[in-house]
Amino acid sequence: MQQGESVAKNIKRILNGESTEEFEYVDRGTVCSLGSHDGVGMVFGKPIAGKKAAFMKKVIDTRAVFKIGGIGLAFKKVNSRL
């Protein structure tokens, strides 16, 4: 997500005749779901597992959908799970 946002902004800057900005990765962690109620991960340097990790993965996925398609698409994603 981070790099994609940076690329999009830089393309816009190029089209506007502006200089590009260097991409800087910010490591907030990694989360992996292992089914719908289990997962593992590292968030801000702290290990998480089980239901907390699975929930965090769902939050991350929903945030990504929100950033791409807005609140309507995010609600559709959440409601499709219910």
PDB file of N, CA, C and O in Angstrom:
ATOM      1  N   MET A   1       0.824  -1.190   0.000  1.00  0.00           N
ATOM      2  CA  MET A   1       0.000   0.000   0.000  1.00  0.00           C
ATOM      3  C   MET A   1       0.869   1.253   0.000  1.00  0.00           C
ATOM      4  O   MET A   1       0.653   2.174  -0.788  1.00  0.00           O
ATOM      5  N   GLN A   2       1.853   1.274   0.896  1.00  0.00           N
ATOM      6  CA  GLN A   2       2.682   2.475   1.016  1.00  0.00           C
ATOM      7  C   GLN A   2       3.357   2.819  -0.306  1.00  0.00           C
ATOM      8  O   GLN A   2       3.340   3.970  -0.742  1.00  0.00           O
ATOM      9  N   GLN A   3       3.943   1.822  -0.930  1.00  0.00           N
ATOM     10  CA  GLN A   3       4.676   2.084  -2.166  1.00  0.00           C
ATOM     11  C   GLN A   3       3.721   2.460  -3.297  1.00  0.00           C
ATOM     12  O   GLN A   3       4.046   3.310  -4.125  1.00  0.00           O
ATOM     13  N   GLY A   4       2.562   1.840  -3.336  1.00  0.00           N
ATOM     14  CA  GLY A   4       1.573   2.172  -4.355  1.00  0.00           C
ATOM     15  C   GLY A   4       1.110   3.615  -4.249  1.00  0.00           C
ATOM     16  O   GLY A   4       0.961   4.303  -5.258  1.00  0.00           O
ATOM     17  N   GLU A   5       0.880   4.074  -3.014  1.00  0.00           N
ATOM     18  CA  GLU A   5       0.485   5.469  -2.805  1.00  0.00           C
ATOM     19  C   GLU A   5       1.589   6.414  -3.260  1.00  0.00           C
ATOM     20  O   GLU A   5       1.321   7.447  -3.875  1.00  0.00           O
ATOM     21  N   SER A   6       2.822   6.057  -2.958  1.00  0.00           N
ATOM     22  CA  SER A   6       3.959   6.884  -3.350  1.00  0.00           C
ATOM     23  C   SER A   6       4.076   6.965  -4.874  1.00  0.00           C
ATOM     24  O   SER A   6       4.323   8.036  -5.428  1.00  0.00           O
ATOM     25  N   VAL A   7       3.897   5.825  -5.547  1.00  0.00           N
ATOM     26  CA  VAL A   7       3.972   5.802  -7.010  1.00  0.00           C
ATOM     27  C   VAL A   7       2.871   6.678  -7.612  1.00  0.00           C
ATOM     28  O   VAL A   7       3.125   7.456  -8.531  1.00  0.00           O
ATOM     29  N   ALA A   8       1.651   6.549  -7.089  1.00  0.00           N
ATOM     30  CA  ALA A   8       0.533   7.344  -7.612  1.00  0.00           C
ATOM     31  C   ALA A   8       0.804   8.841  -7.455  1.00  0.00           C
ATOM     32  O   ALA A   8       0.567   9.622  -8.376  1.00  0.00           O
ATOM     33  N   LYS A   9       1.299   9.230  -6.287  1.00  0.00           N
ATOM     34  CA  LYS A   9       1.607  10.649  -6.053  1.00  0.00           C
ATOM     35  C   LYS A   9       2.715  11.128  -6.986  1.00  0.00           C
ATOM     36  O   LYS A   9       2.654  12.242  -7.507  1.00  0.00           O
ATOM     37  N   ASN A  10       3.722  10.289  -7.196  1.00  0.00           N
ATOM     38  CA  ASN A  10       4.825  10.681  -8.077  1.00  0.00           C
ATOM     39  C   ASN A  10       4.394  10.770  -9.539  1.00  0.00           C
ATOM     40  O   ASN A  10       4.878  11.633 -10.272  1.00  0.00           O
ATOM     41  N   ILE A  11       3.499   9.898  -9.967  1.00  0.00           N
ATOM     42  CA  ILE A  11       2.979  10.002 -11.337  1.00  0.00           C
ATOM     43  C   ILE A  11       2.245  11.327 -11.504  1.00  0.00           C
ATOM     44  O   ILE A  11       2.411  12.016 -12.511  1.00  0.00           O
ATOM     45  N   LYS A  12       1.434  11.676 -10.515  1.00  0.00           N
ATOM     46  CA  LYS A  12       0.717  12.956 -10.565  1.00  0.00           C
ATOM     47  C   LYS A  12       1.701  14.123 -10.610  1.00  0.00           C
ATOM     48  O   LYS A  12       1.508  15.086 -11.352  1.00  0.00           O
ATOM     49  N   ARG A  13       2.759  14.021  -9.801  1.00  0.00           N
ATOM     50  CA  ARG A  13       3.768  15.086  -9.781  1.00  0.00           C
ATOM     51  C   ARG A  13       4.457  15.205 -11.148  1.00  0.00           C
ATOM     52  O   ARG A  13       4.689  16.316 -11.626  1.00  0.00           O
ATOM     53  N   ILE A  14       4.781  14.086 -11.770  1.00  0.00           N
ATOM     54  CA  ILE A  14       5.420  14.097 -13.094  1.00  0.00           C
ATOM     55  C   ILE A  14       4.493  14.746 -14.120  1.00  0.00           C
ATOM     56  O   ILE A  14       4.930  15.570 -14.923  1.00  0.00           O
ATOM     57  N   LEU A  15       3.218  14.373 -14.090  1.00  0.00           N
ATOM     58  CA  LEU A  15       2.254  14.937 -15.036  1.00  0.00           C
ATOM     59  C   LEU A  15       2.073  16.442 -14.844  1.00  0.00           C
ATOM     60  O   LEU A  15       1.745  17.162 -15.787  1.00  0.00           O
ATOM     61  N   ASN A  16       2.292  16.909 -13.609  1.00  0.00           N
ATOM     62  CA  ASN A  16       2.186  18.343 -13.315  1.00  0.00           C
ATOM     63  C   ASN A  16       3.515  19.069 -13.480  1.00  0.00           C
ATOM     64  O   ASN A  16       3.623  20.256 -13.173  1.00  0.00           O
ATOM     65  N   GLY A  17       4.537  18.345 -13.971  1.00  0.00           N
ATOM     66  CA  GLY A  17       5.839  18.963 -14.188  1.00  0.00           C
ATOM     67  C   GLY A  17       6.618  19.229 -12.914  1.00  0.00           C
ATOM     68  O   GLY A  17       7.527  20.059 -12.902  1.00  0.00           O
ATOM     69  N   GLU A  18       6.271  18.534 -11.845  1.00  0.00           N
ATOM     70  CA  GLU A  18       6.950  18.708 -10.557  1.00  0.00           C
ATOM     71  C   GLU A  18       7.967  17.590 -10.354  1.00  0.00           C
ATOM     72  O   GLU A  18       7.917  16.562 -11.029  1.00  0.00           O
ATOM     73  N   SER A  19       8.878  17.798  -9.429  1.00  0.00           N
ATOM     74  CA  SER A  19       9.864  16.757  -9.122  1.00  0.00           C
ATOM     75  C   SER A  19       9.223  15.682  -8.243  1.00  0.00           C
ATOM     76  O   SER A  19       8.285  15.947  -7.491  1.00  0.00           O
ATOM     77  N   THR A  20       9.751  14.471  -8.357  1.00  0.00           N
ATOM     78  CA  THR A  20       9.219  13.351  -7.581  1.00  0.00           C
ATOM     79  C   THR A  20       9.827  13.331  -6.188  1.00  0.00           C
ATOM     80  O   THR A  20      10.855  13.953  -5.922  1.00  0.00           O
ATOM     81  N   GLU A  21       9.157  12.595  -5.307  1.00  0.00           N
ATOM     82  CA  GLU A  21       9.651  12.423  -3.941  1.00  0.00           C
ATOM     83  C   GLU A  21      10.109  10.983  -3.759  1.00  0.00           C
ATOM     84  O   GLU A  21       9.500  10.056  -4.293  1.00  0.00           O
ATOM     85  N   GLU A  22      11.173  10.805  -3.011  1.00  0.00           N
ATOM     86  CA  GLU A  22      11.715   9.470  -2.765  1.00  0.00           C
ATOM     87  C   GLU A  22      10.783   8.691  -1.839  1.00  0.00           C
ATOM     88  O   GLU A  22      10.227   9.243  -0.890  1.00  0.00           O
ATOM     89  N   PHE A  23      10.624   7.405  -2.129  1.00  0.00           N
ATOM     90  CA  PHE A  23       9.800   6.532  -1.294  1.00  0.00           C
ATOM     91  C   PHE A  23      10.571   6.118  -0.050  1.00  0.00           C
ATOM     92  O   PHE A  23      11.737   5.731  -0.131  1.00  0.00           O
ATOM     93  N   GLU A  24       9.912   6.203   1.099  1.00  0.00           N
ATOM     94  CA  GLU A  24      10.496   5.748   2.354  1.00  0.00           C
ATOM     95  C   GLU A  24       9.536   4.773   3.015  1.00  0.00           C
ATOM     96  O   GLU A  24       8.429   5.153   3.398  1.00  0.00           O
ATOM     97  N   TYR A  25       9.949   3.525   3.150  1.00  0.00           N
ATOM     98  CA  TYR A  25       9.111   2.491   3.752  1.00  0.00           C
ATOM     99  C   TYR A  25       9.062   2.658   5.263  1.00  0.00           C
ATOM    100  O   TYR A  25      10.090   2.874   5.904  1.00  0.00           O
ATOM    101  N   VAL A  26       7.869   2.558   5.828  1.00  0.00           N
ATOM    102  CA  VAL A  26       7.678   2.599   7.275  1.00  0.00           C
ATOM    103  C   VAL A  26       7.170   1.220   7.687  1.00  0.00           C
ATOM    104  O   VAL A  26       6.066   0.823   7.315  1.00  0.00           O
ATOM    105  N   ASP A  27       7.977   0.492   8.453  1.00  0.00           N
ATOM    106  CA  ASP A  27       7.618  -0.864   8.868  1.00  0.00           C
ATOM    107  C   ASP A  27       6.698  -0.810  10.081  1.00  0.00           C
ATOM    108  O   ASP A  27       7.136  -0.540  11.200  1.00  0.00           O
ATOM    109  N   ARG A  28       5.423  -1.069   9.844  1.00  0.00           N
ATOM    110  CA  ARG A  28       4.450  -1.102  10.935  1.00  0.00           C
ATOM    111  C   ARG A  28       4.187  -2.533  11.386  1.00  0.00           C
ATOM    112  O   ARG A  28       3.494  -2.766  12.377  1.00  0.00           O
ATOM    113  N   GLY A  29       4.748  -3.488  10.650  1.00  0.00           N
ATOM    114  CA  GLY A  29       4.596  -4.883  11.016  1.00  0.00           C
ATOM    115  C   GLY A  29       4.016  -5.713   9.896  1.00  0.00           C
ATOM    116  O   GLY A  29       3.810  -5.236   8.780  1.00  0.00           O
ATOM    117  N   THR A  30       3.758  -6.974  10.219  1.00  0.00           N
ATOM    118  CA  THR A  30       3.221  -7.936   9.269  1.00  0.00           C
ATOM    119  C   THR A  30       2.227  -8.824   9.994  1.00  0.00           C
ATOM    120  O   THR A  30       2.470  -9.246  11.124  1.00  0.00           O
ATOM    121  N   VAL A  31       1.110  -9.107   9.343  1.00  0.00           N
ATOM    122  CA  VAL A  31       0.102  -9.986   9.934  1.00  0.00           C
ATOM    123  C   VAL A  31      -0.351 -10.981   8.878  1.00  0.00           C
ATOM    124  O   VAL A  31      -0.543 -10.632   7.713  1.00  0.00           O
ATOM    125  N   CYS A  32      -0.518 -12.226   9.306  1.00  0.00           N
ATOM    126  CA  CYS A  32      -0.957 -13.289   8.407  1.00  0.00           C
ATOM    127  C   CYS A  32      -2.136 -14.016   9.051  1.00  0.00           C
ATOM    128  O   CYS A  32      -2.041 -14.471  10.191  1.00  0.00           O
ATOM    129  N   SER A  33      -3.247 -14.123   8.320  1.00  0.00           N
ATOM    130  CA  SER A  33      -4.379 -14.881   8.856  1.00  0.00           C
ATOM    131  C   SER A  33      -4.160 -16.363   8.566  1.00  0.00           C
ATOM    132  O   SER A  33      -3.621 -16.740   7.526  1.00  0.00           O
ATOM    133  N   LEU A  34      -4.586 -17.175   9.500  1.00  0.00           N
ATOM    134  CA  LEU A  34      -4.510 -18.635   9.361  1.00  0.00           C
ATOM    135  C   LEU A  34      -5.926 -19.169   9.539  1.00  0.00           C
ATOM    136  O   LEU A  34      -6.235 -19.825  10.534  1.00  0.00           O
ATOM    137  N   GLY A  35      -6.766 -18.884   8.577  1.00  0.00           N
ATOM    138  CA  GLY A  35      -8.186 -19.189   8.706  1.00  0.00           C
ATOM    139  C   GLY A  35      -8.920 -17.948   9.193  1.00  0.00           C
ATOM    140  O   GLY A  35      -8.326 -16.876   9.310  1.00  0.00           O
ATOM    141  N   SER A  36     -10.207 -18.092   9.477  1.00  0.00           N
ATOM    142  CA  SER A  36     -11.004 -16.918   9.838  1.00  0.00           C
ATOM    143  C   SER A  36     -10.875 -16.515  11.304  1.00  0.00           C
ATOM    144  O   SER A  36     -11.256 -15.401  11.664  1.00  0.00           O
ATOM    145  N   HIS A  37     -10.350 -17.386  12.155  1.00  0.00           N
ATOM    146  CA  HIS A  37     -10.276 -17.061  13.582  1.00  0.00           C
ATOM    147  C   HIS A  37      -8.892 -17.252  14.186  1.00  0.00           C
ATOM    148  O   HIS A  37      -8.754 -17.346  15.406  1.00  0.00           O
ATOM    149  N   ASP A  38      -7.869 -17.311  13.344  1.00  0.00           N
ATOM    150  CA  ASP A  38      -6.521 -17.522  13.862  1.00  0.00           C
ATOM    151  C   ASP A  38      -5.530 -16.771  12.976  1.00  0.00           C
ATOM    152  O   ASP A  38      -5.777 -16.557  11.789  1.00  0.00           O
ATOM    153  N   GLY A  39      -4.422 -16.381  13.562  1.00  0.00           N
ATOM    154  CA  GLY A  39      -3.408 -15.681  12.792  1.00  0.00           C
ATOM    155  C   GLY A  39      -2.142 -15.484  13.598  1.00  0.00           C
ATOM    156  O   GLY A  39      -2.093 -15.800  14.787  1.00  0.00           O
ATOM    157  N   VAL A  40      -1.122 -14.963  12.945  1.00  0.00           N
ATOM    158  CA  VAL A  40       0.145 -14.641  13.591  1.00  0.00           C
ATOM    159  C   VAL A  40       0.642 -13.326  13.007  1.00  0.00           C
ATOM    160  O   VAL A  40       0.273 -12.940  11.898  1.00  0.00           O
ATOM    161  N   GLY A  41       1.477 -12.657  13.767  1.00  0.00           N
ATOM    162  CA  GLY A  41       2.034 -11.429  13.225  1.00  0.00           C
ATOM    163  C   GLY A  41       2.919 -10.689  14.186  1.00  0.00           C
ATOM    164  O   GLY A  41       3.120 -11.092  15.331  1.00  0.00           O
ATOM    165  N   MET A  42       3.444  -9.588  13.681  1.00  0.00           N
ATOM    166  CA  MET A  42       4.284  -8.679  14.444  1.00  0.00           C
ATOM    167  C   MET A  42       3.755  -7.282  14.134  1.00  0.00           C
ATOM    168  O   MET A  42       3.798  -6.847  12.983  1.00  0.00           O
ATOM    169  N   VAL A  43       3.260  -6.582  15.140  1.00  0.00           N
ATOM    170  CA  VAL A  43       2.680  -5.251  14.949  1.00  0.00           C
ATOM    171  C   VAL A  43       3.436  -4.261  15.825  1.00  0.00           C
ATOM    172  O   VAL A  43       3.468  -4.392  17.048  1.00  0.00           O
ATOM    173  N   PHE A  44       4.044  -3.266  15.180  1.00  0.00           N
ATOM    174  CA  PHE A  44       4.859  -2.266  15.878  1.00  0.00           C
ATOM    175  C   PHE A  44       5.889  -2.925  16.798  1.00  0.00           C
ATOM    176  O   PHE A  44       6.143  -2.454  17.906  1.00  0.00           O
ATOM    177  N   GLY A  45       6.480  -4.031  16.311  1.00  0.00           N
ATOM    178  CA  GLY A  45       7.538  -4.710  17.045  1.00  0.00           C
ATOM    179  C   GLY A  45       7.072  -5.683  18.109  1.00  0.00           C
ATOM    180  O   GLY A  45       7.894  -6.277  18.807  1.00  0.00           O
ATOM    181  N   LYS A  46       5.756  -5.856  18.242  1.00  0.00           N
ATOM    182  CA  LYS A  46       5.234  -6.772  19.260  1.00  0.00           C
ATOM    183  C   LYS A  46       4.541  -7.953  18.585  1.00  0.00           C
ATOM    184  O   LYS A  46       3.738  -7.767  17.671  1.00  0.00           O
ATOM    185  N   PRO A  47       4.856  -9.183  19.044  1.00  0.00           N
ATOM    186  CA  PRO A  47       4.219 -10.356  18.444  1.00  0.00           C
ATOM    187  C   PRO A  47       2.751 -10.466  18.856  1.00  0.00           C
ATOM    188  O   PRO A  47       2.397 -10.186  20.001  1.00  0.00           O
ATOM    189  N   ILE A  48       1.904 -10.877  17.914  1.00  0.00           N
ATOM    190  CA  ILE A  48       0.507 -11.166  18.225  1.00  0.00           C
ATOM    191  C   ILE A  48       0.159 -12.498  17.576  1.00  0.00           C
ATOM    192  O   ILE A  48       0.777 -12.907  16.594  1.00  0.00           O
ATOM    193  N   ALA A  49      -0.840 -13.167  18.141  1.00  0.00           N
ATOM    194  CA  ALA A  49      -1.251 -14.462  17.604  1.00  0.00           C
ATOM    195  C   ALA A  49      -2.705 -14.720  17.964  1.00  0.00           C
ATOM    196  O   ALA A  49      -3.300 -14.025  18.787  1.00  0.00           O
ATOM    197  N   GLY A  50      -3.254 -15.735  17.326  1.00  0.00           N
ATOM    198  CA  GLY A  50      -4.615 -16.158  17.629  1.00  0.00           C
ATOM    199  C   GLY A  50      -5.669 -15.214  17.086  1.00  0.00           C
ATOM    200  O   GLY A  50      -5.537 -14.658  15.996  1.00  0.00           O
ATOM    201  N   LYS A  51      -6.737 -15.044  17.889  1.00  0.00           N
ATOM    202  CA  LYS A  51      -7.874 -14.223  17.472  1.00  0.00           C
ATOM    203  C   LYS A  51      -7.491 -12.757  17.296  1.00  0.00           C
ATOM    204  O   LYS A  51      -8.022 -12.078  16.418  1.00  0.00           O
ATOM    205  N   LYS A  52      -6.569 -12.265  18.129  1.00  0.00           N
ATOM    206  CA  LYS A  52      -6.126 -10.867  17.998  1.00  0.00           C
ATOM    207  C   LYS A  52      -5.477 -10.628  16.639  1.00  0.00           C
ATOM    208  O   LYS A  52      -5.731  -9.611  15.993  1.00  0.00           O
ATOM    209  N   ALA A  53      -4.645 -11.559  16.213  1.00  0.00           N
ATOM    210  CA  ALA A  53      -3.971 -11.421  14.919  1.00  0.00           C
ATOM    211  C   ALA A  53      -4.972 -11.530  13.772  1.00  0.00           C
ATOM    212  O   ALA A  53      -4.877 -10.785  12.796  1.00  0.00           O
ATOM    213  N   ALA A  54      -5.924 -12.444  13.879  1.00  0.00           N
ATOM    214  CA  ALA A  54      -6.945 -12.586  12.834  1.00  0.00           C
ATOM    215  C   ALA A  54      -7.783 -11.315  12.744  1.00  0.00           C
ATOM    216  O   ALA A  54      -8.107 -10.862  11.646  1.00  0.00           O
ATOM    217  N   PHE A  55      -8.135 -10.737  13.891  1.00  0.00           N
ATOM    218  CA  PHE A  55      -8.903  -9.487  13.908  1.00  0.00           C
ATOM    219  C   PHE A  55      -8.089  -8.354  13.292  1.00  0.00           C
ATOM    220  O   PHE A  55      -8.616  -7.567  12.506  1.00  0.00           O
ATOM    221  N   MET A  56      -6.813  -8.269  13.643  1.00  0.00           N
ATOM    222  CA  MET A  56      -5.954  -7.214  13.106  1.00  0.00           C
ATOM    223  C   MET A  56      -5.847  -7.334  11.588  1.00  0.00           C
ATOM    224  O   MET A  56      -5.844  -6.321  10.889  1.00  0.00           O
ATOM    225  N   LYS A  57      -5.759  -8.556  11.070  1.00  0.00           N
ATOM    226  CA  LYS A  57      -5.695  -8.773   9.625  1.00  0.00           C
ATOM    227  C   LYS A  57      -6.966  -8.261   8.950  1.00  0.00           C
ATOM    228  O   LYS A  57      -6.901  -7.640   7.889  1.00  0.00           O
ATOM    229  N   LYS A  58      -8.119  -8.519   9.566  1.00  0.00           N
ATOM    230  CA  LYS A  58      -9.386  -8.034   9.010  1.00  0.00           C
ATOM    231  C   LYS A  58      -9.435  -6.508   9.019  1.00  0.00           C
ATOM    232  O   LYS A  58      -9.934  -5.898   8.074  1.00  0.00           O
ATOM    233  N   VAL A  59      -8.920  -5.893  10.079  1.00  0.00           N
ATOM    234  CA  VAL A  59      -8.872  -4.428  10.161  1.00  0.00           C
ATOM    235  C   VAL A  59      -7.985  -3.870   9.047  1.00  0.00           C
ATOM    236  O   VAL A  59      -8.354  -2.905   8.377  1.00  0.00           O
ATOM    237  N   ILE A  60      -6.823  -4.476   8.854  1.00  0.00           N
ATOM    238  CA  ILE A  60      -5.888  -4.027   7.816  1.00  0.00           C
ATOM    239  C   ILE A  60      -6.523  -4.165   6.428  1.00  0.00           C
ATOM    240  O   ILE A  60      -6.426  -3.254   5.605  1.00  0.00           O
ATOM    241  N   ASP A  61      -7.170  -5.300   6.173  1.00  0.00           N
ATOM    242  CA  ASP A  61      -7.827  -5.514   4.876  1.00  0.00           C
ATOM    243  C   ASP A  61      -8.920  -4.481   4.634  1.00  0.00           C
ATOM    244  O   ASP A  61      -9.019  -3.920   3.543  1.00  0.00           O
ATOM    245  N   THR A  62      -9.742  -4.230   5.655  1.00  0.00           N
ATOM    246  CA  THR A  62     -10.842  -3.276   5.521  1.00  0.00           C
ATOM    247  C   THR A  62     -10.311  -1.864   5.311  1.00  0.00           C
ATOM    248  O   THR A  62     -10.884  -1.099   4.535  1.00  0.00           O
ATOM    249  N   ARG A  63      -9.232  -1.512   5.984  1.00  0.00           N
ATOM    250  CA  ARG A  63      -8.625  -0.185   5.799  1.00  0.00           C
ATOM    251  C   ARG A  63      -8.135  -0.021   4.363  1.00  0.00           C
ATOM    252  O   ARG A  63      -8.308   1.038   3.760  1.00  0.00           O
ATOM    253  N   ALA A  64      -7.528  -1.064   3.822  1.00  0.00           N
ATOM    254  CA  ALA A  64      -7.039  -0.996   2.442  1.00  0.00           C
ATOM    255  C   ALA A  64      -8.198  -0.799   1.468  1.00  0.00           C
ATOM    256  O   ALA A  64      -8.098  -0.002   0.535  1.00  0.00           O
ATOM    257  N   VAL A  65      -9.294  -1.521   1.681  1.00  0.00           N
ATOM    258  CA  VAL A  65     -10.469  -1.374   0.824  1.00  0.00           C
ATOM    259  C   VAL A  65     -11.039   0.037   0.960  1.00  0.00           C
ATOM    260  O   VAL A  65     -11.441   0.640  -0.035  1.00  0.00           O
ATOM    261  N   PHE A  66     -11.076   0.562   2.176  1.00  0.00           N
ATOM    262  CA  PHE A  66     -11.566   1.924   2.412  1.00  0.00           C
ATOM    263  C   PHE A  66     -10.723   2.951   1.659  1.00  0.00           C
ATOM    264  O   PHE A  66     -11.259   3.871   1.041  1.00  0.00           O
ATOM    265  N   LYS A  67      -9.409   2.790   1.715  1.00  0.00           N
ATOM    266  CA  LYS A  67      -8.527   3.748   1.047  1.00  0.00           C
ATOM    267  C   LYS A  67      -8.700   3.716  -0.470  1.00  0.00           C
ATOM    268  O   LYS A  67      -8.508   4.732  -1.138  1.00  0.00           O
ATOM    269  N   ILE A  68      -9.058   2.564  -1.011  1.00  0.00           N
ATOM    270  CA  ILE A  68      -9.238   2.436  -2.453  1.00  0.00           C
ATOM    271  C   ILE A  68     -10.638   2.876  -2.888  1.00  0.00           C
ATOM    272  O   ILE A  68     -10.783   3.637  -3.846  1.00  0.00           O
ATOM    273  N   GLY A  69     -11.669   2.394  -2.179  1.00  0.00           N
ATOM    274  CA  GLY A  69     -13.040   2.603  -2.646  1.00  0.00           C
ATOM    275  C   GLY A  69     -13.940   3.420  -1.757  1.00  0.00           C
ATOM    276  O   GLY A  69     -15.114   3.608  -2.076  1.00  0.00           O
ATOM    277  N   GLY A  70     -13.418   3.913  -0.643  1.00  0.00           N
ATOM    278  CA  GLY A  70     -14.234   4.745   0.231  1.00  0.00           C
ATOM    279  C   GLY A  70     -15.074   3.945   1.213  1.00  0.00           C
ATOM    280  O   GLY A  70     -14.998   2.718   1.280  1.00  0.00           O
ATOM    281  N   ILE A  71     -15.874   4.680   1.968  1.00  0.00           N
ATOM    282  CA  ILE A  71     -16.651   4.089   3.057  1.00  0.00           C
ATOM    283  C   ILE A  71     -17.685   3.085   2.548  1.00  0.00           C
ATOM    284  O   ILE A  71     -17.926   2.066   3.195  1.00  0.00           O
ATOM    285  N   GLY A  72     -18.295   3.363   1.398  1.00  0.00           N
ATOM    286  CA  GLY A  72     -19.312   2.456   0.865  1.00  0.00           C
ATOM    287  C   GLY A  72     -18.765   1.075   0.577  1.00  0.00           C
ATOM    288  O   GLY A  72     -19.376   0.072   0.946  1.00  0.00           O
ATOM    289  N   LEU A  73     -17.630   1.016  -0.073  1.00  0.00           N
ATOM    290  CA  LEU A  73     -17.016  -0.270  -0.392  1.00  0.00           C
ATOM    291  C   LEU A  73     -16.543  -0.982   0.875  1.00  0.00           C
ATOM    292  O   LEU A  73     -16.645  -2.205   0.974  1.00  0.00           O
ATOM    293  N   ALA A  74     -16.031  -0.229   1.834  1.00  0.00           N
ATOM    294  CA  ALA A  74     -15.591  -0.830   3.099  1.00  0.00           C
ATOM    295  C   ALA A  74     -16.777  -1.456   3.830  1.00  0.00           C
ATOM    296  O   ALA A  74     -16.661  -2.557   4.367  1.00  0.00           O
ATOM    297  N   PHE A  75     -17.924  -0.758   3.855  1.00  0.00           N
ATOM    298  CA  PHE A  75     -19.116  -1.322   4.497  1.00  0.00           C
ATOM    299  C   PHE A  75     -19.581  -2.586   3.786  1.00  0.00           C
ATOM    300  O   PHE A  75     -20.000  -3.544   4.435  1.00  0.00           O
ATOM    301  N   LYS A  76     -19.510  -2.595   2.456  1.00  0.00           N
ATOM    302  CA  LYS A  76     -19.888  -3.796   1.711  1.00  0.00           C
ATOM    303  C   LYS A  76     -19.000  -4.965   2.104  1.00  0.00           C
ATOM    304  O   LYS A  76     -19.481  -6.086   2.268  1.00  0.00           O
ATOM    305  N   LYS A  77     -17.706  -4.709   2.256  1.00  0.00           N
ATOM    306  CA  LYS A  77     -16.765  -5.766   2.634  1.00  0.00           C
ATOM    307  C   LYS A  77     -17.092  -6.305   4.022  1.00  0.00           C
ATOM    308  O   LYS A  77     -17.127  -7.518   4.231  1.00  0.00           O
ATOM    309  N   VAL A  78     -17.331  -5.398   4.968  1.00  0.00           N
ATOM    310  CA  VAL A  78     -17.639  -5.812   6.341  1.00  0.00           C
ATOM    311  C   VAL A  78     -18.960  -6.573   6.373  1.00  0.00           C
ATOM    312  O   VAL A  78     -19.052  -7.620   7.014  1.00  0.00           O
ATOM    313  N   ASN A  79     -19.983  -6.061   5.690  1.00  0.00           N
ATOM    314  CA  ASN A  79     -21.299  -6.707   5.699  1.00  0.00           C
ATOM    315  C   ASN A  79     -21.292  -8.052   4.994  1.00  0.00           C
ATOM    316  O   ASN A  79     -22.115  -8.909   5.316  1.00  0.00           O
ATOM    317  N   SER A  80     -20.394  -8.265   4.047  1.00  0.00           N
ATOM    318  CA  SER A  80     -20.337  -9.551   3.355  1.00  0.00           C
ATOM    319  C   SER A  80     -19.837 -10.658   4.275  1.00  0.00           C
ATOM    320  O   SER A  80     -20.045 -11.839   3.999  1.00  0.00           O
ATOM    321  N   ARG A  81     -19.183 -10.283   5.360  1.00  0.00           N
ATOM    322  CA  ARG A  81     -18.674 -11.276   6.324  1.00  0.00           C
ATOM    323  C   ARG A  81     -19.724 -11.675   7.346  1.00  0.00           C
ATOM    324  O   ARG A  81     -19.591 -12.709   8.000  1.00  0.00           O
ATOM    325  N   LEU A  82     -20.762 -10.870   7.490  1.00  0.00           N
ATOM    326  CA  LEU A  82     -21.766 -11.130   8.534  1.00  0.00           C
ATOM    327  C   LEU A  82     -22.763 -12.171   8.118  1.00  0.00           C
ATOM    328  O   LEU A  82     -23.668 -12.500   8.885  1.00  0.00           O
TER     329      LEU A  82
END
